[in-house]
Amino acid sequence: MSTANPPSLGICPFCNTEIMTTDVILEYETETGPAVYAECPECRDVVTPQ
């Protein structure tokens, strides 16, 4: 997989910046499926992409 165009996970719920797979800090499984925490490249908050 090329890091030139990493897949998008969604957007930051605070500033609407696109969150990419390269921004993931923690990925884990829940009863309802996978979940992630990522660092927003714009506001630098740790978020769950929407």
C-alpha positions in Angstrom: 0.0 0.0 0.0 1.3 3.4 -0.9 1.5 6.1 1.8 1.3 8.7 -0.9 -2.5 8.3 -0.9 -3.5 6.7 2.5 -7.1 5.8 2.9 -9.4 8.2 4.8 -11.0 7.1 8.1 -13.4 10.1 8.2 -13.3 13.6 9.6 -12.4 15.2 12.9 -15.5 15.9 14.9 -14.0 19.2 16.1 -12.5 20.9 13.0 -13.8 18.7 10.1 -10.2 17.9 8.9 -9.9 14.6 7.0 -8.3 11.9 9.2 -6.1 9.3 7.3 -5.0 5.9 8.3 -1.5 7.3 8.9 -3.0 9.4 11.8 -4.1 6.3 13.8 -2.8 6.1 17.4 -4.8 3.1 18.6 -7.0 0.5 16.8 -9.1 -2.1 18.7 -12.0 -4.4 18.4 -15.4 -3.9 20.1 -18.6 -5.9 20.3 -19.9 -3.8 17.4 -16.7 -3.9 15.3 -13.4 -2.1 14.9 -12.8 1.3 16.5 -9.9 3.8 16.3 -8.4 6.8 18.0 -6.4 9.1 15.8 -4.5 12.4 16.1 -6.1 15.1 14.0 -3.3 16.7 11.9 -5.0 20.1 12.1 -6.1 20.6 15.7 -3.8 17.9 17.2 -6.6 16.5 19.4 -7.0 12.8 19.8 -10.4 11.9 18.2 -12.6 9.1 17.0 -13.1 9.9 13.3 -16.7 10.5 12.2 
